[in-house]
Amino acid sequence: MQRLARAHAFFRRTILVILILILIPHYVQRWTDDRDRGLDDTIKALQADGTVTAIKVGRSFPIDKDTFTAESVYVTPKQIAIAFTFHTKQKKDVWSFPAVSLKLVMPDGQALDSHDAGVNGTSWGSTGIVSFELPDKAANHATLVYDLYDRYGHVEIPLTKAGEGT
């Protein structure tokens, strides 16, 4: 009887170790893929518009204890898309970033509302991309504005030939 109990315990532990070894690569891959999830699909969709001009931005502003960063701008003949990250230091009561609250304000004062946005939650905050129509007049830069309730932030965004159809 005791021999049977030992064999049963050995079998259970062996199965547990095997399952853990199978799951470790999955969770390591998930953890490392957090940053770029979905961005390649978005770039492919933007390429359907024509030539895509990619501009590295890397500028941030704080929102409470969190940080919003405009990572890159993608300008096509039909739209402007901005890839961003939102890093949160909060561990409890974390709010998801409302990408549709972003506006792109042109130097002439024209405010462009987002027409499409996607956000992916991560272990440290979220990543996303927000798209805007082209402005009425061509511009070399714009201001990305976040204004929601009592929170406000803005960052200057370079634009290459935005509104000229690149």
ROMARTI-284249 format. One line per field, with one value per atom (N, C-alpha, C): x, y, z; residue in one letter; residue number from 1. Coordinates in nm, 3 decimals. Each point is the difference from the previous one (the first is absolute). Last residue first. Layout:
REM ROMARTI-284249
px = c(X|...)
py = c(Y|...)
pz = c(Z|...)
code = c(A|...)
pos = c(NUM|...)
This chain:
REM ROMARTI-284249
px = c(0.222|0.134|0.027|-0.382|-0.012|0.130|-0.105|0.043|-0.010|-0.094|-0.098|0.037|0.388|-0.135|-0.099|0.511|-0.091|-0.142|0.290|0.067|-0.105|0.010|-0.072|0.075|0.064|0.047|-0.084|-0.144|0.017|0.052|-0.058|0.018|0.034|-0.303|0.134|0.005|-0.329|0.022|0.146|-0.434|0.138|0.011|-0.367|0.039|0.147|-0.471|0.134|0.029|-0.418|0.097|0.143|-0.377|-0.034|0.103|0.183|-0.113|-0.020|0.336|-0.078|-0.125|0.490|-0.085|-0.069|0.275|-0.057|-0.086|0.411|-0.088|-0.048|0.191|0.002|-0.102|0.319|-0.131|0.017|0.300|-0.012|-0.143|0.130|0.121|-0.002|-0.416|0.073|0.121|-0.452|0.122|0.072|-0.534|0.122|0.120|-0.425|-0.036|0.122|0.071|-0.047|-0.035|-0.046|0.101|-0.058|-0.178|-0.008|0.112|0.074|-0.067|-0.008|0.105|0.007|-0.084|0.284|-0.117|0.018|0.199|0.019|-0.130|0.279|-0.111|0.041|0.117|0.055|-0.118|0.065|-0.062|0.080|0.107|-0.083|-0.071|0.293|0.051|-0.081|-0.087|0.026|0.045|-0.312|0.123|0.016|-0.401|0.047|0.125|-0.184|0.023|0.054|-0.294|0.087|0.009|-0.168|0.008|0.101|-0.316|0.099|-0.005|-0.207|0.023|0.107|-0.149|-0.107|0.014|0.144|0.040|-0.119|0.052|-0.040|0.043|0.196|-0.042|-0.034|0.044|0.008|-0.057|0.224|-0.091|0.023|0.269|-0.109|-0.100|0.432|-0.102|-0.122|0.367|0.049|-0.103|-0.193|0.093|0.043|-0.177|-0.025|0.110|-0.245|0.119|-0.031|-0.196|-0.026|0.134|-0.222|0.111|-0.048|-0.260|0.002|0.115|-0.085|-0.086|-0.007|0.240|0.070|-0.086|0.015|-0.103|0.060|0.208|0.017|-0.106|-0.062|0.051|0.001|0.064|-0.098|0.063|0.074|0.062|-0.110|0.015|-0.092|0.060|0.375|-0.141|-0.081|0.461|-0.021|-0.147|0.308|-0.102|-0.015|0.272|0.071|-0.098|-0.003|-0.062|0.084|0.032|0.059|-0.067|-0.089|-0.050|0.051|0.108|0.002|-0.051|-0.057|0.033|0.011|-0.048|0.018|0.045|-0.279|0.100|0.000|-0.166|-0.016|0.114|-0.274|0.113|-0.029|-0.189|-0.016|0.132|-0.065|-0.138|-0.016|0.422|-0.075|-0.143|0.350|-0.034|-0.070|0.325|-0.076|-0.019|0.138|-0.005|-0.093|0.306|-0.107|0.012|0.166|0.026|-0.123|0.042|0.117|0.037|-0.248|-0.024|0.127|-0.181|0.109|-0.048|-0.170|-0.041|0.118|-0.055|0.071|-0.054|-0.161|0.028|0.069|-0.197|0.127|0.046|-0.316|0.003|0.137|0.035|-0.142|-0.010|0.428|-0.058|-0.152|0.333|-0.054|-0.065|0.383|-0.095|-0.058|0.276|-0.022|-0.115|0.207|0.056|-0.014|-0.026|-0.031|0.063|0.047|0.021|-0.023|-0.208|0.081|0.008|-0.151|0.011|0.095|-0.326|0.118|0.001|-0.237|-0.006|0.132|-0.308|0.130|-0.020|-0.434|0.109|0.129|-0.430|-0.023|0.102|0.032|-0.107|-0.035|0.304|0.063|-0.103|-0.129|0.034|0.061|-0.092|-0.125|0.027|0.363|-0.046|-0.129|0.161|0.088|-0.042|-0.220|-0.039|0.084|0.109|-0.126|-0.046|0.379|0.029|-0.125|-0.038|0.051|0.031|-0.164|-0.094|0.056|0.273|-0.120|-0.089|0.447|-0.028|-0.127|0.161|0.028|-0.049|-0.034|-0.089|0.020|0.246|-0.079|-0.090|0.270|0.088|-0.075|-0.238|0.058|0.088|-0.184|-0.105|0.056|0.290|-0.031|-0.107|0.098|0.116|-0.024|-0.322|-0.007|0.120|-0.007|-0.118|-0.005|0.335|0.028|-0.118|-0.072|0.101|0.031|-0.295|-0.059|0.104|0.122|-0.070|-0.050|0.199|0.101|-0.062|-0.289|0.067|0.105|-0.212|-0.093|0.062|0.246|-0.010|-0.092|0.033|0.125|-0.005|-0.363|0.003|0.125|-0.037|-0.095|0.001|0.252|0.060|-0.090|-0.163|0.106|0.067|-0.326|-0.061|0.106|0.154|-0.068|-0.061|0.189|0.105|-0.062|-0.293|0.057|0.108|-0.182|-0.102|0.054|0.267|-0.005|-0.100|0.022|0.123|0.001|-0.352|-0.013|0.122|0.009|-0.097|-0.018|0.262|0.068|-0.090|-0.177|0.088|0.076|-0.272|-0.082|0.087)
py = c(6.274|-0.062|-0.064|0.288|-0.132|-0.075|0.431|0.010|-0.133|0.065|0.078|0.019|-0.091|-0.042|0.093|-0.034|0.020|-0.044|-0.123|0.023|0.007|0.090|-0.057|0.035|-0.019|0.039|-0.069|0.144|-0.113|0.052|0.154|0.040|-0.123|0.008|-0.026|0.042|0.021|0.021|-0.027|-0.038|-0.017|0.025|-0.025|0.065|-0.029|-0.115|-0.039|0.066|-0.002|0.096|-0.034|-0.171|0.036|0.102|-0.131|-0.079|0.026|0.099|0.085|-0.076|-0.017|-0.085|0.091|0.069|0.052|-0.107|0.109|-0.106|0.039|0.309|-0.026|-0.108|0.120|0.016|-0.027|0.095|-0.046|0.022|0.098|-0.074|-0.051|0.105|0.049|-0.088|0.136|-0.075|0.063|0.046|0.061|-0.085|-0.159|0.077|0.060|-0.453|0.137|0.068|-0.542|0.101|0.140|-0.405|0.041|0.100|-0.361|0.127|0.022|-0.419|0.054|0.126|-0.339|0.084|0.068|-0.437|0.084|0.075|-0.285|0.024|0.083|-0.270|0.052|0.022|-0.039|-0.033|0.058|-0.168|0.110|-0.038|-0.301|0.126|0.121|-0.459|-0.015|0.132|0.036|-0.074|-0.011|0.125|0.001|-0.085|0.269|-0.134|0.013|0.314|-0.006|-0.144|0.345|-0.133|-0.001|0.348|-0.020|-0.144|0.411|-0.141|-0.012|0.418|-0.073|-0.151|0.499|-0.133|-0.068|0.536|-0.106|-0.134|0.516|-0.124|-0.102|0.566|-0.114|-0.123|0.509|-0.107|-0.119|0.408|-0.011|-0.110|0.119|0.100|-0.006|-0.314|0.135|0.110|-0.486|0.050|0.142|-0.436|0.141|0.051|-0.479|0.049|0.142|-0.345|0.087|0.044|-0.408|0.075|0.083|-0.322|0.132|0.087|-0.467|0.090|0.140|-0.368|0.056|0.098|-0.175|0.027|0.070|-0.354|0.128|0.019|-0.282|-0.019|0.134|-0.087|0.034|-0.022|-0.206|0.053|0.027|-0.168|0.098|0.068|-0.227|-0.021|0.112|0.000|-0.144|-0.035|0.446|-0.049|-0.151|0.285|-0.044|-0.059|0.048|0.032|-0.054|0.145|-0.073|0.045|0.001|0.060|-0.086|0.106|-0.088|0.079|0.036|0.052|-0.113|0.172|-0.113|0.055|0.226|0.020|-0.122|0.180|-0.095|0.020|0.253|0.010|-0.097|0.017|0.018|0.015|-0.052|0.013|0.031|-0.080|0.095|0.025|-0.137|-0.060|0.106|-0.051|0.087|-0.071|-0.103|-0.059|0.087|0.023|0.054|-0.066|-0.133|0.019|0.060|-0.029|-0.073|0.032|0.239|-0.013|-0.061|-0.034|0.025|-0.020|0.069|-0.022|0.035|-0.137|0.069|-0.043|0.042|-0.082|0.082|0.144|-0.068|-0.084|0.382|-0.042|-0.063|0.076|0.003|-0.060|0.220|-0.074|0.016|-0.008|0.093|-0.081|-0.061|-0.041|0.119|-0.198|0.112|-0.035|-0.237|-0.027|0.114|-0.093|0.116|-0.016|-0.181|-0.033|0.126|-0.135|0.100|-0.040|-0.198|-0.025|0.102|-0.058|0.068|-0.019|-0.267|0.032|0.064|-0.087|0.016|0.041|-0.198|0.043|0.007|-0.172|0.139|0.048|-0.426|-0.005|0.140|-0.075|-0.011|-0.012|-0.004|0.135|-0.003|-0.410|0.067|0.141|-0.243|-0.061|0.065|0.131|0.051|-0.057|-0.166|0.138|0.060|-0.429|-0.005|0.140|-0.039|-0.042|-0.007|0.096|0.113|-0.039|-0.294|0.061|0.109|-0.125|-0.074|0.082|0.082|0.020|-0.067|-0.008|0.133|0.020|-0.428|0.107|0.131|-0.438|0.053|0.116|-0.247|0.074|0.060|-0.266|0.113|0.083|-0.403|0.100|0.125|-0.367|0.063|0.106|-0.252|0.082|0.072|-0.313|0.124|0.090|-0.422|0.078|0.133|-0.321|0.073|0.086|-0.266|0.105|0.072|-0.396|0.134|0.112|-0.469|0.033|0.144|-0.178|0.018|0.034|-0.108|0.129|0.027|-0.416|0.108|0.138|-0.379|0.003|0.114|-0.084|0.057|0.010|-0.213|0.142|0.068|-0.469|0.067|0.151|-0.260|-0.003|0.072|-0.063|0.101|0.007|-0.338|0.134|0.109|-0.446|0.022|0.141|-0.145|0.021|0.034|-0.125|0.133|0.034|-0.434|0.098|0.143|-0.354|0.002|0.103|-0.076|0.065|0.011|-0.241|0.142|0.078|-0.468|0.055|0.151|-0.241|0.005|0.063|-0.095|0.116|0.019|-0.377|0.119|0.127)
pz = c(-4.875|0.001|-0.132|0.123|-0.062|-0.005|0.206|-0.140|-0.071|0.467|-0.073|-0.146|0.326|0.033|-0.071|-0.004|-0.113|0.029|0.374|-0.126|-0.110|0.559|-0.114|-0.125|0.585|-0.134|-0.107|0.513|-0.091|-0.134|0.563|-0.139|-0.084|0.459|-0.049|-0.147|0.500|-0.143|-0.035|0.411|-0.041|-0.149|0.467|-0.124|-0.027|0.345|-0.046|-0.134|0.264|0.053|-0.040|-0.309|0.137|0.050|-0.417|0.047|0.148|-0.444|0.090|0.039|-0.307|0.082|0.100|-0.500|0.125|0.065|-0.391|0.045|0.140|-0.420|0.144|0.031|-0.463|0.064|0.148|-0.512|0.138|0.048|-0.444|0.035|0.143|-0.380|0.118|0.024|-0.371|0.030|0.119|-0.049|-0.052|0.041|0.115|-0.119|-0.067|0.285|0.022|-0.132|0.087|-0.034|0.023|0.302|-0.140|-0.026|0.388|-0.026|-0.151|0.412|-0.137|-0.013|0.387|-0.024|-0.135|0.331|-0.117|-0.022|0.435|-0.091|-0.119|0.521|-0.125|-0.093|0.577|-0.128|-0.115|0.526|-0.047|-0.128|0.237|0.053|-0.043|-0.137|0.143|0.063|-0.428|0.029|0.151|-0.417|0.137|0.015|-0.441|0.054|0.141|-0.389|0.117|0.047|-0.444|0.057|0.112|-0.364|0.105|0.047|-0.374|0.024|0.108|-0.144|-0.067|0.021|0.265|-0.047|-0.066|-0.013|0.093|-0.056|-0.076|-0.064|0.108|-0.057|0.091|-0.069|-0.145|-0.035|0.095|-0.008|0.095|-0.032|-0.221|-0.033|0.091|0.043|0.029|-0.033|0.129|-0.102|0.034|0.303|-0.029|-0.092|0.174|-0.068|-0.043|0.413|-0.116|-0.057|0.362|-0.058|-0.120|0.260|0.063|-0.054|-0.112|-0.075|0.062|0.206|-0.117|-0.078|0.514|-0.100|-0.122|0.392|-0.067|-0.108|0.465|-0.135|-0.072|0.541|-0.102|-0.137|0.528|-0.121|-0.102|0.490|-0.058|-0.123|0.251|0.029|-0.065|-0.058|-0.004|0.027|-0.205|0.090|-0.015|-0.270|0.120|0.101|-0.569|0.127|0.114|-0.560|0.113|0.128|-0.555|0.124|0.114|-0.563|0.116|0.119|-0.583|0.133|0.101|-0.567|0.091|0.135|-0.430|0.104|0.091|-0.531|0.110|0.098|-0.443|0.091|0.114|-0.548|0.144|0.073|-0.492|0.045|0.149|-0.256|-0.081|0.049|0.371|-0.129|-0.085|0.478|-0.089|-0.133|0.545|-0.133|-0.085|0.494|-0.083|-0.137|0.543|-0.144|-0.067|0.491|-0.046|-0.145|0.437|-0.143|-0.058|0.519|-0.093|-0.143|0.560|-0.138|-0.090|0.552|-0.108|-0.136|0.575|-0.117|-0.108|0.425|0.028|-0.119|-0.123|0.140|0.028|-0.437|0.032|0.139|-0.333|0.112|0.005|-0.449|0.099|0.111|-0.459|0.105|0.074|-0.493|0.093|0.094|-0.415|0.132|0.099|-0.534|0.084|0.138|-0.554|0.141|0.084|-0.492|0.070|0.147|-0.531|0.143|0.062|-0.462|0.053|0.151|-0.441|0.143|0.040|-0.483|0.066|0.145|-0.166|-0.087|0.079|0.158|-0.040|-0.102|0.211|-0.099|-0.050|0.357|-0.131|-0.112|0.460|-0.046|-0.140|0.214|-0.037|-0.052|0.169|-0.124|-0.048|0.417|-0.106|-0.134|0.377|-0.027|-0.111|0.161|-0.073|-0.039|0.275|-0.136|-0.086|0.467|-0.077|-0.144|0.379|-0.092|-0.089|0.433|-0.038|-0.094|0.231|-0.142|-0.048|0.472|-0.055|-0.142|0.250|0.049|-0.073|-0.035|-0.111|0.041|0.315|-0.090|-0.117|0.315|0.071|-0.093|-0.162|0.023|0.065|-0.051|-0.129|0.015|0.380|-0.035|-0.132|0.136|0.077|-0.022|-0.222|-0.039|0.075|0.114|-0.125|-0.046|0.396|0.017|-0.131|0.043|0.011|0.009|-0.011|-0.125|0.002|0.388|-0.104|-0.136|0.356|0.027|-0.107|-0.015|-0.037|0.023|0.141|-0.146|-0.046|0.462|-0.051|-0.152|0.208|0.036|-0.056|-0.043|-0.089|0.027|0.293|-0.134|-0.100|0.435|-0.002|-0.137|0.071|0.005|-0.010|0.030|-0.127|-0.005|0.406|-0.100|-0.136|0.343|0.027|-0.102|-0.020|-0.036|0.020|0.145|-0.147|-0.049|0.462|-0.047|-0.152|0.196|0.033|-0.048|-0.039|-0.094|0.023|0.305|-0.129|-0.107|0.421|0.008|-0.132|0.040|0.000|0.000)
code = c(T|T|T|G|G|G|E|E|E|G|G|G|A|A|A|K|K|K|T|T|T|L|L|L|P|P|P|I|I|I|E|E|E|V|V|V|H|H|H|G|G|G|Y|Y|Y|R|R|R|D|D|D|Y|Y|Y|L|L|L|D|D|D|Y|Y|Y|V|V|V|L|L|L|T|T|T|A|A|A|H|H|H|N|N|N|A|A|A|A|A|A|K|K|K|D|D|D|P|P|P|L|L|L|E|E|E|F|F|F|S|S|S|V|V|V|I|I|I|G|G|G|T|T|T|S|S|S|G|G|G|W|W|W|S|S|S|T|T|T|G|G|G|N|N|N|V|V|V|G|G|G|A|A|A|D|D|D|H|H|H|S|S|S|D|D|D|L|L|L|A|A|A|Q|Q|Q|G|G|G|D|D|D|P|P|P|M|M|M|V|V|V|L|L|L|K|K|K|L|L|L|S|S|S|V|V|V|A|A|A|P|P|P|F|F|F|S|S|S|W|W|W|V|V|V|D|D|D|K|K|K|K|K|K|Q|Q|Q|K|K|K|T|T|T|H|H|H|F|F|F|T|T|T|F|F|F|A|A|A|I|I|I|A|A|A|I|I|I|Q|Q|Q|K|K|K|P|P|P|T|T|T|V|V|V|Y|Y|Y|V|V|V|S|S|S|E|E|E|A|A|A|T|T|T|F|F|F|T|T|T|D|D|D|K|K|K|D|D|D|I|I|I|P|P|P|F|F|F|S|S|S|R|R|R|G|G|G|V|V|V|K|K|K|I|I|I|A|A|A|T|T|T|V|V|V|T|T|T|G|G|G|D|D|D|A|A|A|Q|Q|Q|L|L|L|A|A|A|K|K|K|I|I|I|T|T|T|D|D|D|D|D|D|L|L|L|G|G|G|R|R|R|D|D|D|R|R|R|D|D|D|D|D|D|T|T|T|W|W|W|R|R|R|Q|Q|Q|V|V|V|Y|Y|Y|H|H|H|P|P|P|I|I|I|L|L|L|I|I|I|L|L|L|I|I|I|L|L|L|I|I|I|V|V|V|L|L|L|I|I|I|T|T|T|R|R|R|R|R|R|F|F|F|F|F|F|A|A|A|H|H|H|A|A|A|R|R|R|A|A|A|L|L|L|R|R|R|Q|Q|Q|M|M|M)
pos = c(166|166|166|165|165|165|164|164|164|163|163|163|162|162|162|161|161|161|160|160|160|159|159|159|158|158|158|157|157|157|156|156|156|155|155|155|154|154|154|153|153|153|152|152|152|151|151|151|150|150|150|149|149|149|148|148|148|147|147|147|146|146|146|145|145|145|144|144|144|143|143|143|142|142|142|141|141|141|140|140|140|139|139|139|138|138|138|137|137|137|136|136|136|135|135|135|134|134|134|133|133|133|132|132|132|131|131|131|130|130|130|129|129|129|128|128|128|127|127|127|126|126|126|125|125|125|124|124|124|123|123|123|122|122|122|121|121|121|120|120|120|119|119|119|118|118|118|117|117|117|116|116|116|115|115|115|114|114|114|113|113|113|112|112|112|111|111|111|110|110|110|109|109|109|108|108|108|107|107|107|106|106|106|105|105|105|104|104|104|103|103|103|102|102|102|101|101|101|100|100|100|99|99|99|98|98|98|97|97|97|96|96|96|95|95|95|94|94|94|93|93|93|92|92|92|91|91|91|90|90|90|89|89|89|88|88|88|87|87|87|86|86|86|85|85|85|84|84|84|83|83|83|82|82|82|81|81|81|80|80|80|79|79|79|78|78|78|77|77|77|76|76|76|75|75|75|74|74|74|73|73|73|72|72|72|71|71|71|70|70|70|69|69|69|68|68|68|67|67|67|66|66|66|65|65|65|64|64|64|63|63|63|62|62|62|61|61|61|60|60|60|59|59|59|58|58|58|57|57|57|56|56|56|55|55|55|54|54|54|53|53|53|52|52|52|51|51|51|50|50|50|49|49|49|48|48|48|47|47|47|46|46|46|45|45|45|44|44|44|43|43|43|42|42|42|41|41|41|40|40|40|39|39|39|38|38|38|37|37|37|36|36|36|35|35|35|34|34|34|33|33|33|32|32|32|31|31|31|30|30|30|29|29|29|28|28|28|27|27|27|26|26|26|25|25|25|24|24|24|23|23|23|22|22|22|21|21|21|20|20|20|19|19|19|18|18|18|17|17|17|16|16|16|15|15|15|14|14|14|13|13|13|12|12|12|11|11|11|10|10|10|9|9|9|8|8|8|7|7|7|6|6|6|5|5|5|4|4|4|3|3|3|2|2|2|1|1|1)
